Amino acid sequence: MLVMSMDKLKKELIELGEAFKDSIISLFHFLPGTFEVSLENSGLRQEISKIMNKRQAISFLLFVLIYNSCLATVVMMWREGSKRFALGFLGYSFVLAWVLCFISYHFILVWFYP
């Protein structure tokens, strides 16, 4: 039982070597194939481009990035701190996101996307 056959040991060493080789290759391959996008099925992209232009899309993404980063953080502020502090944080992050998006849409993005 404890003694492996030579063929089985050889097969396992080959599989271990292949796994090691794949791990080294994946270390230097920064973009895996799962992030590749084909442009054949671009129906969603066309529908979104009908609704908003590039400036609006970038401002929307900036707003979503800033306004409320984590609901769990707000819940912990509510539990650990106070309700007033958690609601103040929500209000502050919303106003900050809105102001930054307003500035980026009207002043900064004009140079890049007129």
All heavy atoms as an XYZ file, in Angstrom:
937
protein
N       0.815     -1.189      0.000
C       0.000      0.000      0.000
C       0.861      1.256      0.000
O       0.571      2.197     -0.692
C      -0.909      0.025      1.234
C      -1.929     -1.037      1.284
S      -3.271     -0.586      0.207
C      -4.174     -2.080      0.230
N       1.906      1.281      0.813
C       2.752      2.450      0.893
C       3.692      2.570     -0.292
O       4.155      3.649     -0.614
C       3.564      2.442      2.187
C       2.750      2.599      3.475
C       3.656      2.444      4.677
C       2.046      3.926      3.514
N       3.975      1.479     -0.913
C       4.891      1.490     -2.035
C       4.104      1.773     -3.312
O       3.170      1.074     -3.642
C       5.623      0.133     -2.141
C       6.540      0.115     -3.337
C       6.360     -0.158     -0.863
N       4.496      2.850     -4.009
C       3.847      3.197     -5.271
C       4.565      2.502     -6.408
O       5.763      2.265     -6.335
C       3.913      4.703     -5.523
C       3.054      5.535     -4.679
S       3.194      7.204     -5.334
C       2.005      8.012     -4.359
N       3.843      2.246     -7.418
C       4.504      1.696     -8.583
C       5.285      2.814     -9.270
O       4.990      3.997     -9.117
C       3.478      1.091     -9.538
O       2.686      2.113    -10.087
N       6.304      2.448     -9.965
C       7.179      3.404    -10.606
C       6.431      4.226    -11.653
O       6.672      5.425    -11.785
C       8.342      2.635    -11.237
C       9.608      3.378    -11.307
S      10.024      4.062     -9.721
C      11.736      4.107     -9.951
N       5.502      3.618    -12.373
C       4.735      4.341    -13.389
C       3.831      5.395    -12.759
O       3.718      6.518    -13.266
C       3.888      3.360    -14.209
C       4.739      2.454    -15.077
O       5.858      2.884    -15.450
O       4.286      1.337    -15.375
N       3.210      5.038    -11.640
C       2.325      5.980    -10.965
C       3.127      7.158    -10.413
O       2.714      8.314    -10.502
C       1.565      5.270     -9.846
C       0.471      6.098     -9.236
C      -0.329      5.282     -8.240
C      -1.421      6.125     -7.633
N      -2.201      5.423     -6.660
N       4.279      6.885     -9.861
C       5.142      7.931     -9.333
C       5.621      8.841    -10.452
O       5.631     10.073    -10.310
C       6.338      7.303     -8.603
C       7.316      8.270     -7.948
C       6.625      9.050     -6.861
C       8.498      7.521     -7.392
N       5.983      8.257    -11.572
C       6.437      9.034    -12.721
C       5.311      9.931    -13.238
O       5.530     11.110    -13.542
C       6.895      8.063    -13.815
C       7.579      8.704    -14.979
C       7.864      7.638    -16.008
C       9.240      7.774    -16.585
N       9.494      6.803    -17.642
N       4.094      9.394    -13.301
C       2.941     10.150    -13.765
C       2.650     11.328    -12.828
O       2.396     12.443    -13.282
C       1.722      9.225    -13.844
C       0.481      9.891    -14.345
C      -0.670      8.917    -14.350
C      -1.971      9.630    -14.660
N      -3.124      8.771    -14.498
N       2.725     11.116    -11.538
C       2.468     12.185    -10.573
C       3.546     13.262    -10.629
O       3.256     14.453    -10.486
C       2.347     11.615     -9.167
C       1.049     10.878     -8.949
C       0.843     10.449     -7.511
O       1.589     10.913     -6.626
O      -0.079      9.656     -7.275
N       4.788     12.867    -10.828
C       5.858     13.851    -10.955
C       5.699     14.698    -12.216
O       5.955     15.909    -12.197
C       7.219     13.166    -10.949
C       7.728     12.725     -9.578
C       9.013     11.930     -9.720
C       7.934     13.919     -8.675
N       5.261     14.082    -13.298
C       5.011     14.820    -14.535
C       3.868     15.812    -14.335
O       3.951     16.978    -14.744
C       4.733     13.852    -15.704
C       6.014     13.113    -16.079
C       4.160     14.593    -16.909
C       5.825     12.009    -17.084
N       2.790     15.387    -13.675
C       1.663     16.274    -13.413
C       2.070     17.426    -12.489
O       1.650     18.566    -12.681
C       0.503     15.493    -12.798
C      -0.177     14.568    -13.779
C      -1.242     13.720    -13.118
O      -1.463     13.853    -11.890
O      -1.865     12.914    -13.827
N       2.918     17.135    -11.512
C       3.417     18.166    -10.609
C       4.282     19.172    -11.376
O       4.174     20.374    -11.168
C       4.213     17.539     -9.467
C       4.793     18.510     -8.442
C       3.663     19.198     -7.684
C       5.703     17.790     -7.482
N       5.095     18.667    -12.275
C       5.920     19.546    -13.090
C       5.088     20.445    -13.990
O       5.383     21.630    -14.151
N       4.014     19.893    -14.569
C       3.135     20.689    -15.417
C       2.403     21.753    -14.609
O       2.245     22.891    -15.045
C       2.137     19.786    -16.137
C       2.765     18.954    -17.230
C       1.778     17.985    -17.861
O       0.575     18.035    -17.507
O       2.199     17.197    -18.716
N       1.973     21.391    -13.412
C       1.304     22.364    -12.545
C       2.262     23.479    -12.148
O       1.891     24.656    -12.122
C       0.747     21.674    -11.305
N       3.503     23.130    -11.856
C       4.507     24.128    -11.507
C       4.776     25.060    -12.688
O       4.856     26.278    -12.537
C       5.791     23.431    -11.050
C       6.880     24.374    -10.652
C       6.800     25.085     -9.475
C       7.989     24.560    -11.467
C       7.799     25.963     -9.106
C       8.989     25.433    -11.117
C       8.898     26.137     -9.925
N       4.892     24.468    -13.881
C       5.125     25.251    -15.080
C       3.959     26.210    -15.339
O       4.165     27.389    -15.630
C       5.327     24.329    -16.281
C       5.551     25.064    -17.599
C       5.572     24.117    -18.769
C       4.148     23.728    -19.045
N       3.868     23.065    -20.263
N       2.720     25.729    -15.199
C       1.550     26.577    -15.402
C       1.478     27.707    -14.377
O       1.090     28.833    -14.703
C       0.265     25.749    -15.334
C       0.111     24.822    -16.526
O       0.782     25.061    -17.550
O      -0.679     23.864    -16.420
N       1.868     27.432    -13.146
C       1.832     28.485    -12.130
C       2.877     29.556    -12.408
O       2.630     30.737    -12.200
C       2.027     27.893    -10.734
O       3.330     27.385    -10.584
N       4.042     29.169    -12.894
C       5.078     30.142    -13.235
C       4.651     30.971    -14.437
O       4.804     32.200    -14.454
C       6.434     29.443    -13.516
C       6.955     28.758    -12.248
C       7.458     30.421    -14.060
C       7.254     29.704    -11.107
N       4.061     30.337    -15.439
C       3.599     31.062    -16.621
C       2.488     32.031    -16.249
O       2.472     33.180    -16.701
C       3.139     30.075    -17.717
C       4.352     29.362    -18.306
C       2.351     30.792    -18.809
C       4.004     28.249    -19.256
N       1.562     31.607    -15.403
C       0.467     32.493    -15.020
C       0.947     33.663    -14.175
O       0.300     34.698    -14.103
C      -0.618     31.720    -14.276
O      -0.147     31.314    -13.008
N       2.086     33.534    -13.541
C       2.654     34.628    -12.758
C       3.067     35.776    -13.662
O       2.946     36.944    -13.301
C       3.880     34.117    -12.003
C       4.117     34.742    -10.658
C       3.878     33.666     -9.618
C       5.531     35.220    -10.560
N       3.555     35.460    -14.861
C       4.018     36.482    -15.784
C       2.981     36.874    -16.823
O       3.194     37.776    -17.608
C       5.297     36.015    -16.485
C       6.440     35.835    -15.525
C       6.883     34.577    -15.186
C       7.033     36.934    -14.946
C       7.929     34.409    -14.300
C       8.077     36.781    -14.054
C       8.525     35.527    -13.725
N       1.864     36.199    -16.848
C       0.785     36.520    -17.776
C      -0.231     37.355    -16.998
O      -1.028     36.845    -16.241
C       0.151     35.229    -18.310
C      -0.778     35.484    -19.440
N      -2.117     35.679    -19.261
C      -0.553     35.578    -20.767
C      -2.695     35.880    -20.424
N      -1.760     35.818    -21.351
N      -0.206     38.685    -17.212
C      -0.969     39.594    -16.365
C      -2.453     39.616    -16.658
O      -3.249     39.855    -15.775
C      -0.398     41.009    -16.476
C       1.016     41.091    -15.994
C       2.049     41.307    -16.868
C       1.301     40.914    -14.658
C       3.354     41.385    -16.426
C       2.589     40.979    -14.200
C       3.620     41.221    -15.085
N      -2.846     39.433    -17.892
C      -4.259     39.500    -18.238
C      -4.764     38.130    -18.646
O      -4.508     37.670    -19.749
C      -4.481     40.499    -19.384
C      -4.140     41.941    -19.062
C      -4.272     42.792    -20.305
C      -5.041     42.466    -17.967
N      -5.503     37.472    -17.783
C      -6.027     36.155    -18.157
C      -7.082     36.282    -19.251
O      -7.631     37.351    -19.493
C      -6.633     35.638    -16.857
C      -6.856     36.828    -16.018
C      -5.855     37.853    -16.436
N      -7.370     35.197    -19.891
C      -8.304     35.183    -21.005
C      -9.733     35.507    -20.617
O     -10.546     35.827    -21.474
N     -10.066     35.453    -19.346
C     -11.433     35.741    -18.940
C     -11.783     37.209    -19.103
O     -12.946     37.558    -19.163
C     -11.660     35.341    -17.475
O     -10.693     36.012    -16.654
C     -11.524     33.858    -17.294
N     -10.773     38.097    -19.170
C     -11.043     39.510    -19.319
C     -11.120     39.943    -20.778
O     -11.347     41.107    -21.056
C      -9.984     40.338    -18.593
C     -10.035     40.199    -17.109
C      -8.931     39.746    -16.409
C     -11.183     40.492    -16.409
C      -8.973     39.604    -15.044
C     -11.244     40.366    -15.045
C     -10.136     39.923    -14.358
N     -10.932     39.037    -21.689
C     -11.000     39.388    -23.099
C     -12.453     39.572    -23.508
O     -13.317     38.790    -23.145
C     -10.343     38.303    -23.949
C      -8.847     38.190    -23.730
C      -8.231     37.067    -24.517
O      -8.941     36.433    -25.326
O      -7.041     36.807    -24.310
N     -12.715     40.613    -24.274
C     -14.070     40.933    -24.692
C     -14.152     40.860    -26.198
O     -13.343     41.456    -26.899
C     -14.457     42.355    -24.215
C     -15.840     42.728    -24.708
C     -14.358     42.452    -22.720
N     -15.112     40.126    -26.674
C     -15.325     40.086    -28.117
C     -16.360     41.143    -28.479
O     -17.300     41.389    -27.734
C     -15.808     38.707    -28.552
O     -17.074     38.449    -27.992
N     -16.186     41.772    -29.603
C     -17.079     42.842    -30.010
C     -18.250     42.355    -30.848
O     -19.025     43.146    -31.347
C     -16.287     43.904    -30.780
C     -15.217     44.629    -29.967
C     -14.456     45.600    -30.857
C     -15.830     45.360    -28.798
N     -18.405     41.042    -30.992
C     -19.502     40.517    -31.784
C     -20.841     40.816    -31.125
O     -21.773     41.255    -31.759
C     -19.379     39.004    -31.948
C     -18.013     38.511    -32.222
C     -17.930     37.009    -32.208
O     -18.755     36.343    -31.574
O     -17.013     36.503    -32.844
N     -20.938     40.525    -29.842
C     -22.181     40.710    -29.119
C     -22.136     42.044    -28.374
O     -21.982     42.098    -27.181
C     -22.399     39.567    -28.128
C     -22.437     38.229    -28.818
O     -22.890     38.143    -29.945
N     -21.962     37.199    -28.164
N     -22.255     43.129    -29.105
C     -22.161     44.443    -28.485
C     -23.523     45.117    -28.404
O     -23.621     46.324    -28.509
C     -21.165     45.311    -29.246
O     -21.611     45.476    -30.574
N     -24.584     44.344    -28.226
C     -25.928     44.905    -28.120
C     -26.082     45.777    -26.896
O     -26.683     46.852    -26.959
N     -25.532     45.340    -25.776
C     -25.615     46.122    -24.545
C     -24.849     47.432    -24.691
O     -25.321     48.487    -24.266
C     -25.070     45.313    -23.372
C     -25.103     45.998    -22.017
C     -26.536     46.311    -21.610
C     -24.440     45.126    -20.968
N     -23.686     47.372    -25.315
C     -22.882     48.577    -25.526
C     -23.650     49.582    -26.380
O     -23.635     50.778    -26.119
C     -21.558     48.217    -26.176
C     -20.670     49.423    -26.420
C     -19.383     49.036    -27.034
N     -18.587     48.349    -26.024
C     -17.410     47.821    -26.247
N     -16.886     47.879    -27.445
N     -16.744     47.229    -25.293
N     -24.340     49.113    -27.403
C     -25.102     50.013    -28.266
C     -26.288     50.626    -27.530
O     -26.582     51.806    -27.693
C     -25.583     49.273    -29.504
C     -24.464     48.908    -30.454
C     -24.936     48.017    -31.574
O     -26.075     47.560    -31.578
N     -24.057     47.753    -32.534
N     -26.944     49.833    -26.696
C     -28.079     50.355    -25.932
C     -27.637     51.408    -24.925
O     -28.301     52.426    -24.748
C     -28.814     49.215    -25.213
C     -29.540     48.270    -26.128
C     -30.636     48.962    -26.924
O     -31.349     49.811    -26.359
O     -30.776     48.656    -28.110
N     -26.514     51.178    -24.275
C     -26.007     52.156    -23.307
C     -25.547     53.419    -24.020
O     -25.750     54.529    -23.524
C     -24.881     51.541    -22.459
C     -25.463     50.466    -21.541
C     -24.174     52.601    -21.633
C     -24.438     49.699    -20.751
N     -24.935     53.275    -25.196
C     -24.478     54.459    -25.927
C     -25.654     55.300    -26.426
O     -25.486     56.489    -26.687
C     -23.567     54.070    -27.084
O     -24.286     53.351    -28.062
N     -26.839     54.715    -26.560
C     -28.026     55.494    -26.916
C     -28.487     56.337    -25.734
O     -29.043     57.414    -25.915
C     -29.172     54.572    -27.340
C     -28.957     53.878    -28.656
C     -30.118     52.958    -28.936
C     -29.875     52.084    -30.152
N     -30.956     51.109    -30.342
N     -28.264     55.839    -24.524
C     -28.758     56.514    -23.325
C     -27.804     57.607    -22.858
O     -28.237     58.692    -22.483
C     -28.984     55.488    -22.196
C     -30.063     54.492    -22.604
C     -29.352     56.176    -20.905
C     -30.193     53.323    -21.667
N     -26.502     57.339    -22.833
C     -25.545     58.322    -22.330
C     -24.321     58.408    -23.222
O     -23.934     57.443    -23.853
C     -25.117     58.053    -20.891
C     -24.962     56.667    -20.422
S     -24.220     56.540    -18.789
C     -25.606     56.206    -17.771
N     -23.710     59.611    -23.208
C     -22.471     59.798    -23.948
C     -21.284     59.468    -23.038
O     -21.469     59.066    -21.892
C     -22.384     61.217    -24.525
C     -22.429     62.274    -23.447
O     -22.097     62.038    -22.300
N     -22.870     63.466    -23.829
N     -20.067     59.655    -23.552
C     -18.883     59.255    -22.783
C     -18.710     60.092    -21.526
O     -18.335     59.570    -20.480
C     -17.632     59.344    -23.646
C     -17.570     58.292    -24.710
C     -16.303     58.396    -25.524
C     -16.301     57.355    -26.627
N     -15.094     57.430    -27.436
N     -18.979     61.383    -21.608
C     -18.843     62.234    -20.420
C     -19.814     61.814    -19.328
O     -19.467     61.759    -18.157
C     -19.080     63.696    -20.790
C     -17.922     64.314    -21.536
C     -18.197     65.699    -22.027
N     -18.715     66.591    -20.998
C     -19.330     67.728    -21.270
N     -19.504     68.108    -22.513
N     -19.757     68.494    -20.310
N     -21.041     61.520    -19.708
C     -22.035     61.082    -18.728
C     -21.652     59.743    -18.118
O     -21.811     59.539    -16.909
C     -23.412     60.984    -19.384
C     -23.994     62.298    -19.778
C     -25.234     62.135    -20.627
O     -25.414     61.109    -21.300
N     -26.097     63.144    -20.623
N     -21.143     58.844    -18.937
C     -20.770     57.519    -18.434
C     -19.613     57.612    -17.444
O     -19.627     56.961    -16.389
C     -20.399     56.606    -19.598
N     -18.614     58.433    -17.755
C     -17.470     58.575    -16.843
C     -17.911     59.236    -15.546
O     -17.508     58.821    -14.452
C     -16.334     59.357    -17.526
C     -15.735     58.504    -18.638
C     -15.262     59.757    -16.523
C     -14.721     59.213    -19.487
N     -18.765     60.242    -15.628
C     -19.270     60.884    -14.416
C     -20.091     59.905    -13.576
O     -19.995     59.897    -12.347
C     -20.122     62.099    -14.769
O     -19.329     63.081    -15.347
N     -20.903     59.089    -14.231
C     -21.695     58.086    -13.509
C     -20.793     57.074    -12.808
O     -21.013     56.733    -11.637
C     -22.639     57.376    -14.484
C     -23.432     56.280    -13.854
C     -24.443     56.566    -12.965
C     -23.157     54.951    -14.147
C     -25.180     55.551    -12.382
C     -23.877     53.934    -13.571
C     -24.907     54.233    -12.688
N     -19.764     56.599    -13.500
C     -18.835     55.651    -12.888
C     -18.097     56.275    -11.711
O     -17.884     55.626    -10.681
C     -17.846     55.139    -13.928
C     -18.422     54.217    -14.996
C     -17.369     53.908    -16.046
C     -18.948     52.947    -14.386
N     -17.717     57.532    -11.837
C     -17.058     58.241    -10.744
C     -17.998     58.377     -9.551
O     -17.592     58.176     -8.405
C     -16.593     59.615    -11.230
C     -15.800     60.470    -10.256
C     -14.469     59.781     -9.936
C     -15.554     61.844    -10.839
N     -19.257     58.680     -9.801
C     -20.233     58.802     -8.720
C     -20.404     57.477     -7.984
O     -20.379     57.430     -6.752
C     -21.579     59.277     -9.276
C     -22.624     59.466     -8.218
C     -22.662     60.636     -7.497
C     -23.544     58.471     -7.945
C     -23.616     60.821     -6.506
C     -24.502     58.654     -6.964
C     -24.534     59.827     -6.244
N     -20.571     56.408     -8.731
C     -20.751     55.088     -8.115
C     -19.508     54.675     -7.332
O     -19.601     54.036     -6.279
C     -21.115     54.033     -9.187
C     -21.071     52.637     -8.645
C     -22.486     54.330     -9.754
N     -18.349     55.065     -7.815
C     -17.106     54.744     -7.126
C     -17.004     55.442     -5.782
O     -16.523     54.861     -4.808
C     -15.918     55.132     -8.007
C     -14.530     54.885     -7.449
C     -14.252     53.387     -7.430
C     -13.490     55.609     -8.262
N     -17.492     56.661     -5.686
C     -17.278     57.466     -4.490
C     -18.437     57.420     -3.501
O     -18.224     57.368     -2.294
C     -16.993     58.936     -4.889
C     -15.699     59.010     -5.666
C     -16.914     59.836     -3.672
C     -15.430     60.360     -6.265
N     -19.700     57.409     -3.963
C     -20.801     57.773     -3.086
C     -20.979     56.882     -1.864
O     -21.182     57.375     -0.766
C     -22.116     57.911     -3.852
C     -22.856     56.631     -4.098
C     -23.934     56.278     -3.313
C     -22.491     55.785     -5.129
C     -24.634     55.116     -3.549
C     -23.178     54.639     -5.372
C     -24.248     54.307     -4.572
O     -24.925     53.150     -4.805
N     -20.919     55.579     -2.001
C     -21.025     54.705     -0.834
C     -20.180     53.483     -1.118
O     -20.625     52.546     -1.755
C     -22.469     54.318     -0.562
C     -22.587     53.514      0.701
O     -21.672     53.466      1.494
N     -23.723     52.879      0.890
N     -18.984     53.509     -0.611
C     -18.036     52.467     -0.974
C     -18.415     51.109     -0.415
O     -18.177     50.101     -1.034
C     -16.639     52.861     -0.513
O     -16.653     53.111      0.866
N     -19.001     51.064      0.769
C     -19.270     49.759      1.367
C     -20.429     49.874      2.351
O     -20.354     50.644      3.321
C     -18.007     49.255      2.052
S     -18.180     47.635      2.774
N     -21.471     49.113      2.127
C     -22.620     49.128      3.019
C     -22.271     48.541      4.385
O     -22.785     48.981      5.408
C     -23.779     48.360      2.386
C     -25.096     48.410      3.137
C     -25.588     49.847      3.228
C     -26.124     47.555      2.452
N     -21.363     47.565      4.398
C     -20.948     46.970      5.673
C     -20.251     48.004      6.561
O     -20.395     47.974      7.787
C     -20.025     45.787      5.418
N     -19.532     48.947      5.949
C     -18.885     50.011      6.719
C     -19.930     50.889      7.386
O     -19.805     51.243      8.561
C     -18.000     50.866      5.797
O     -17.062     50.024      5.146
C     -17.283     51.938      6.568
N     -20.985     51.215      6.662
C     -22.044     52.048      7.224
C     -22.758     51.312      8.357
O     -23.058     51.895      9.403
C     -23.031     52.473      6.121
C     -24.197     53.263      6.696
C     -22.325     53.274      5.057
N     -22.994     50.040      8.178
C     -23.646     49.250      9.228
C     -22.783     49.207     10.477
O     -23.282     49.349     11.603
C     -23.967     47.826      8.714
C     -24.399     46.916      9.844
C     -25.023     47.884      7.632
N     -21.484     49.031     10.309
C     -20.591     49.011     11.475
C     -20.518     50.380     12.140
O     -20.432     50.476     13.366
C     -19.197     48.532     11.089
C     -19.143     47.059     10.749
S     -19.917     45.982     11.972
C     -18.864     46.246     13.372
N     -20.545     51.457     11.345
C     -20.595     52.791     11.937
C     -21.880     52.968     12.739
O     -21.882     53.585     13.798
C     -20.526     53.865     10.840
C     -19.188     54.051     10.222
S     -19.342     55.350      8.979
C     -17.739     55.269      8.255
N     -22.972     52.436     12.215
C     -24.267     52.519     12.885
C     -24.224     51.778     14.217
O     -24.704     52.266     15.231
C     -25.325     51.915     11.967
C     -26.746     52.112     12.392
C     -27.392     51.480     13.402
C     -27.695     52.986     11.801
N     -28.685     51.891     13.468
C     -28.905     52.828     12.490
C     -27.646     53.878     10.738
C     -30.058     53.533     12.164
C     -28.792     54.564     10.422
C     -29.976     54.400     11.126
N     -23.637     50.568     14.208
C     -23.586     49.743     15.428
C     -22.527     50.220     16.419
O     -22.797     50.332     17.605
C     -23.304     48.294     15.063
C     -24.465     47.605     14.428
C     -24.137     46.149     14.184
N     -25.228     45.472     13.515
C     -25.170     44.248     13.085
N     -24.056     43.541     13.239
N     -26.194     43.699     12.484
N     -21.329     50.453     15.931
C     -20.219     50.792     16.816
C     -20.265     52.254     17.264
O     -19.987     52.557     18.411
C     -18.880     50.527     16.128
C     -18.660     49.086     15.717
C     -18.260     48.199     16.870
O     -17.633     48.713     17.817
O     -18.587     47.005     16.815
N     -20.583     53.126     16.331
C     -20.618     54.550     16.643
C     -22.021     54.973     16.999
O     -22.596     54.545     17.995
N     -22.573     55.801     16.152
C     -23.945     56.257     16.379
C     -24.667     56.351     15.047
O     -24.058     56.366     13.986
C     -23.930     57.625     17.069
O     -23.368     58.599     16.209
N     -25.977     56.438     15.145
C     -26.786     56.558     13.935
C     -26.500     57.889     13.242
O     -26.465     57.970     12.018
C     -28.261     56.451     14.289
C     -28.657     55.107     14.823
C     -30.105     55.091     15.239
C     -30.411     53.740     15.878
N     -31.786     53.664     16.361
N     -26.295     58.910     14.039
C     -26.030     60.239     13.492
C     -24.727     60.243     12.688
O     -24.653     60.834     11.604
C     -25.959     61.238     14.634
C     -25.780     62.645     14.184
C     -25.829     63.583     15.353
N     -25.531     64.932     14.899
C     -25.020     65.851     15.641
N     -24.740     65.601     16.910
N     -24.775     67.037     15.159
N     -23.699     59.593     13.205
C     -22.420     59.524     12.503
C     -22.553     58.752     11.191
O     -22.020     59.166     10.156
C     -21.359     58.881     13.398
C     -20.002     58.826     12.771
C     -19.258     59.979     12.593
C     -19.474     57.622     12.342
C     -18.006     59.933     12.004
C     -18.228     57.562     11.746
C     -17.492     58.725     11.580
N     -23.272     57.631     11.214
C     -23.441     56.822      9.997
C     -24.236     57.586      8.943
O     -23.867     57.581      7.760
C     -24.134     55.507     10.343
N     -25.311     58.253      9.350
C     -26.093     59.031      8.400
C     -25.298     60.237      7.895
O     -25.403     60.623      6.723
C     -27.408     59.472      9.031
C     -28.388     58.343      9.326
C     -29.607     58.875     10.071
C     -28.799     57.627      8.065
N     -24.484     60.832      8.767
C     -23.614     61.925      8.348
C     -22.597     61.469      7.318
O     -22.310     62.178      6.344
N     -22.065     60.278      7.525
C     -21.116     59.721      6.555
C     -21.790     59.493      5.211
O     -21.224     59.795      4.154
C     -20.526     58.410      7.083
C     -19.703     57.679      6.078
C     -18.441     58.127      5.736
C     -20.186     56.540      5.454
C     -17.674     57.466      4.796
C     -19.438     55.867      4.522
C     -18.174     56.331      4.188
N     -23.013     58.952      5.232
C     -23.736     58.735      3.977
C     -23.995     60.059      3.264
O     -23.825     60.171      2.049
C     -25.053     58.013      4.237
C     -24.964     56.529      4.481
C     -26.338     55.973      4.824
C     -24.410     55.818      3.275
N     -24.442     61.062      4.024
C     -24.696     62.372      3.426
C     -23.431     62.998      2.868
O     -23.418     63.542      1.753
N     -22.348     62.915      3.637
C     -21.067     63.475      3.201
C     -20.569     62.795      1.934
O     -20.160     63.463      0.980
C     -20.034     63.337      4.320
C     -18.629     63.624      3.892
C     -18.207     64.925      3.663
C     -17.722     62.584      3.688
C     -16.912     65.196      3.253
C     -16.424     62.845      3.284
C     -16.033     64.153      3.069
O     -14.753     64.406      2.661
N     -20.619     61.470      1.903
C     -20.116     60.765      0.719
C     -20.985     61.042     -0.501
O     -20.480     61.161     -1.621
C     -20.008     59.261      0.990
O     -21.272     58.710      1.280
N     -22.305     61.188     -0.305
C     -23.192     61.495     -1.420
C     -22.906     62.886     -1.969
O     -22.781     63.081     -3.184
C     -24.656     61.379     -0.987
C     -25.630     61.676     -2.079
C     -25.891     60.738     -3.056
C     -26.270     62.898     -2.145
C     -26.780     61.008     -4.084
C     -27.156     63.185     -3.163
C     -27.412     62.239     -4.130
N     -22.782     63.867     -1.087
C     -22.522     65.243     -1.531
C     -21.141     65.341     -2.187
O     -20.981     65.984     -3.228
C     -22.661     66.225     -0.349
C     -22.142     67.605     -0.713
C     -24.108     66.299      0.101
N     -20.145     64.693     -1.591
C     -18.804     64.703     -2.174
C     -18.803     64.087     -3.569
O     -18.225     64.644     -4.512
C     -17.830     63.950     -1.273
C     -16.402     63.818     -1.784
C     -15.719     65.182     -1.748
C     -15.634     62.808     -0.965
N     -19.473     62.962     -3.728
C     -19.539     62.307     -5.038
C     -20.261     63.193     -6.047
O     -19.819     63.324     -7.200
C     -20.234     60.960     -4.910
N     -21.355     63.806     -5.644
C     -22.110     64.652     -6.562
C     -21.283     65.848     -7.003
O     -21.238     66.183     -8.191
C     -23.410     65.111     -5.900
C     -24.347     65.728     -6.879
C     -25.296     65.084     -7.614
C     -24.405     67.107     -7.255
N     -25.942     65.982     -8.429
C     -25.411     67.233     -8.225
C     -23.702     68.240     -6.875
C     -25.741     68.439     -8.816
C     -24.024     69.446     -7.470
C     -25.033     69.545     -8.419
N     -20.605     66.509     -6.056
C     -19.799     67.684     -6.389
C     -18.641     67.305     -7.311
O     -18.374     67.985     -8.311
C     -19.283     68.367     -5.101
C     -18.215     69.394     -5.410
C     -20.442     69.007     -4.354
N     -17.943     66.210     -7.019
C     -16.828     65.793     -7.875
C     -17.294     65.409     -9.274
O     -16.636     65.710    -10.267
C     -16.059     64.651     -7.228
C     -15.226     65.027     -6.012
C     -14.581     63.795     -5.403
C     -14.171     66.049     -6.374
N     -18.447     64.763     -9.365
C     -18.979     64.403    -10.686
C     -19.424     65.640    -11.451
O     -19.232     65.723    -12.664
C     -20.134     63.429    -10.539
S     -19.580     61.833     -9.991
N     -20.016     66.600    -10.756
C     -20.410     67.852    -11.401
C     -19.192     68.572    -11.965
O     -19.190     69.025    -13.114
C     -21.144     68.738    -10.388
C     -21.624     70.030    -10.967
C     -22.832     70.088    -11.634
C     -20.871     71.176    -10.848
C     -23.281     71.277    -12.180
C     -21.305     72.378    -11.384
C     -22.518     72.427    -12.065
N     -18.144     68.650    -11.153
C     -16.910     69.312    -11.599
C     -16.280     68.562    -12.768
O     -15.867     69.158    -13.759
C     -15.922     69.448    -10.427
C     -16.444     70.470     -9.426
C     -14.536     69.842    -10.916
C     -15.669     70.506     -8.132
N     -16.212     67.248    -12.666
C     -15.585     66.477    -13.746
C     -16.401     66.552    -15.032
O     -15.837     66.651    -16.121
C     -15.387     65.028    -13.327
O     -16.618     64.354    -13.265
N     -17.722     66.540    -14.931
C     -18.554     66.585    -16.133
C     -18.478     67.945    -16.809
O     -18.343     68.041    -18.024
C     -20.006     66.257    -15.789
C     -20.915     66.250    -16.988
C     -20.959     65.155    -17.832
C     -21.714     67.350    -17.294
C     -21.778     65.143    -18.941
C     -22.526     67.352    -18.400
C     -22.560     66.245    -19.217
O     -23.360     66.240    -20.331
N     -18.577     69.022    -16.031
C     -18.669     70.352    -16.618
C     -17.331     71.018    -16.904
O     -17.269     71.903    -17.750
C     -19.506     71.258    -15.720
C     -20.951     70.907    -15.739
N     -21.758     71.119    -16.833
C     -21.742     70.322    -14.820
C     -22.971     70.698    -16.581
N     -23.001     70.211    -15.359
N     -16.276     70.624    -16.203
C     -15.028     71.358    -16.367
C     -13.869     70.498    -16.882
O     -13.181     70.878    -17.801
C     -14.633     72.030    -15.050
C     -15.668     72.991    -14.559
C     -16.390     72.719    -13.427
C     -15.927     74.159    -15.258
C     -17.372     73.602    -12.985
C     -16.889     75.045    -14.825
C     -17.615     74.767    -13.674
N     -13.664     69.343    -16.298
C     -12.475     68.539    -16.642
C     -12.706     67.730    -17.917
O     -11.853     67.741    -18.816
C     -12.108     67.613    -15.474
C     -11.738     68.463    -14.252
C     -10.958     66.691    -15.857
C     -11.555     67.663    -12.984
N     -13.825     67.047    -18.029
C     -14.047     66.176    -19.176
C     -14.331     66.928    -20.463
O     -14.358     66.334    -21.541
C     -15.192     65.200    -18.875
C     -14.878     64.171    -17.780
C     -16.096     63.323    -17.491
C     -13.712     63.281    -18.188
N     -14.549     68.236    -20.393
C     -14.794     69.021    -21.594
C     -13.581     68.973    -22.518
O     -13.700     68.956    -23.729
C     -15.153     70.477    -21.210
C     -15.217     71.366    -22.428
C     -16.480     70.479    -20.474
N     -12.384     68.935    -21.927
C     -11.179     68.902    -22.750
C     -10.973     67.566    -23.425
O     -10.427     67.479    -24.513
C      -9.947     69.229    -21.894
C      -9.907     70.648    -21.461
C      -9.882     71.755    -22.268
C      -9.892     71.124    -20.131
N      -9.854     72.884    -21.515
C      -9.862     72.531    -20.199
C      -9.913     70.510    -18.881
C      -9.848     73.321    -19.063
C      -9.908     71.307    -17.766
C      -9.868     72.699    -17.855
N     -11.399     66.486    -22.793
C     -11.180     65.158    -23.352
C     -12.326     64.730    -24.287
O     -12.095     64.069    -25.286
C     -11.024     64.127    -22.248
C      -9.830     64.404    -21.370
C      -9.994     64.815    -20.061
C      -8.540     64.265    -21.864
C      -8.907     65.078    -19.263
C      -7.450     64.525    -21.077
C      -7.634     64.939    -19.767
N     -13.555     65.044    -23.894
C     -14.721     64.652    -24.691
C     -15.604     65.882    -24.908
O     -16.584     66.082    -24.193
C     -15.525     63.563    -23.985
C     -14.729     62.340    -23.680
C     -14.289     62.065    -22.390
C     -14.385     61.462    -24.695
C     -13.536     60.938    -22.113
C     -13.639     60.338    -24.436
C     -13.218     60.089    -23.127
O     -12.466     58.986    -22.874
N     -15.297     66.704    -25.882
C     -16.097     67.950    -26.104
C     -17.503     67.676    -26.575
O     -17.882     66.660    -26.982
C     -15.305     68.684    -27.161
C     -14.282     67.783    -27.693
C     -14.193     66.609    -26.787
